């Protein structure tokens, strides 16, 4: 993927909702159209422009697993992959 988000935008690859049973059977999420709420950060913008002319630092970095607002993301498709774009303020937490 070759995308550079602008301002305070964060590009996220949504986490798969596939579930594995105790016996090891993978149950795909193909029938479930629930909006994702977590994923991995793949790109970040330079930060929001402040009144002083400087930029506010981003609160996340590439590679972090994050939790974000359910209805905040815009969906984009690049190279047959789906990504989500959210504002830095819509990221609720970093998952460890």
VMD Tcl script that draws the C-alpha trace (Angstrom):
set ca {
  {0.00 0.00 0.00}
  {1.27 3.44 -0.88}
  {-0.90 6.04 0.82}
  {0.02 9.04 2.96}
  {-2.87 10.38 5.02}
  {-3.24 14.12 5.52}
  {-3.58 16.17 8.70}
  {-4.59 14.03 11.72}
  {-5.85 11.01 9.78}
  {-4.92 7.42 10.63}
  {-5.18 4.49 8.16}
  {-6.07 1.20 9.85}
  {-6.19 -2.39 8.60}
  {-9.23 -3.86 10.35}
  {-8.63 -6.91 12.54}
  {-10.23 -10.10 11.28}
  {-13.19 -11.31 13.30}
  {-12.56 -14.98 12.49}
  {-13.10 -17.12 15.55}
  {-11.43 -20.42 16.40}
  {-13.32 -23.04 18.38}
  {-11.72 -25.07 21.17}
  {-11.13 -27.92 18.72}
  {-9.31 -25.61 16.26}
  {-12.07 -25.05 13.70}
  {-11.94 -21.53 12.21}
  {-15.33 -19.84 11.87}
  {-15.01 -17.08 9.23}
  {-16.74 -13.76 9.69}
  {-18.10 -13.70 6.13}
  {-21.72 -13.71 7.29}
  {-21.14 -11.10 9.96}
  {-21.34 -7.53 8.64}
  {-20.72 -5.92 12.02}
  {-18.49 -2.84 11.76}
  {-14.98 -3.42 13.12}
  {-13.78 -1.58 16.19}
  {-10.10 -2.52 16.27}
  {-7.18 -2.96 13.93}
  {-3.55 -2.22 13.17}
  {-2.26 1.23 12.22}
  {-0.62 1.12 8.76}
  {-0.10 4.86 8.11}
  {-0.47 8.17 9.96}
  {-0.64 11.79 8.87}
  {1.72 14.54 10.04}
  {-0.72 15.84 12.69}
  {-3.33 18.55 13.05}
  {-2.21 22.11 12.31}
  {-2.40 24.32 15.40}
  {-3.18 28.06 15.44}
  {0.48 28.74 16.19}
  {1.49 27.16 12.87}
  {3.05 24.06 14.41}
  {1.60 20.57 14.25}
  {0.08 18.60 17.13}
  {1.83 15.25 17.64}
  {-0.05 12.10 16.68}
  {-1.08 9.85 19.57}
  {-0.46 6.58 17.68}
  {2.31 5.18 15.53}
  {2.50 2.68 12.68}
  {2.25 -0.94 13.81}
  {0.22 -0.33 16.96}
  {-3.03 -2.22 17.55}
  {-5.81 0.26 18.34}
  {-9.43 0.43 19.40}
  {-11.53 3.10 17.66}
  {-15.10 4.40 17.53}
  {-17.44 1.98 15.79}
  {-19.07 4.41 13.34}
  {-16.15 6.83 12.91}
  {-14.15 5.23 10.06}
  {-14.44 5.87 6.36}
  {-13.79 2.75 4.31}
  {-11.36 2.77 1.39}
  {-10.20 0.00 -0.92}
  {-6.64 -0.18 -2.26}
  {-4.95 -3.10 -4.00}
  {-8.01 -5.31 -3.29}
  {-7.59 -4.69 0.45}
  {-10.01 -2.74 2.63}
  {-8.70 -0.08 5.00}
  {-10.35 2.30 7.44}
  {-9.51 5.99 7.82}
  {-10.21 7.70 11.15}
  {-9.17 10.95 12.80}
  {-6.58 10.72 15.53}
  {-9.25 11.83 18.02}
  {-11.47 8.86 17.10}
  {-8.83 6.38 18.32}
  {-9.91 5.38 21.81}
  {-7.05 3.20 23.04}
  {-3.85 1.39 22.13}
  {-4.04 -2.36 22.71}
  {-1.01 -4.08 24.24}
}
mol new
graphics top color blue
foreach p $ca { graphics top sphere $p radius 0.5 }
foreach p [lrange $ca 0 end-1] q [lrange $ca 1 end] { graphics top cylinder $p $q radius 0.2 }
display resetview
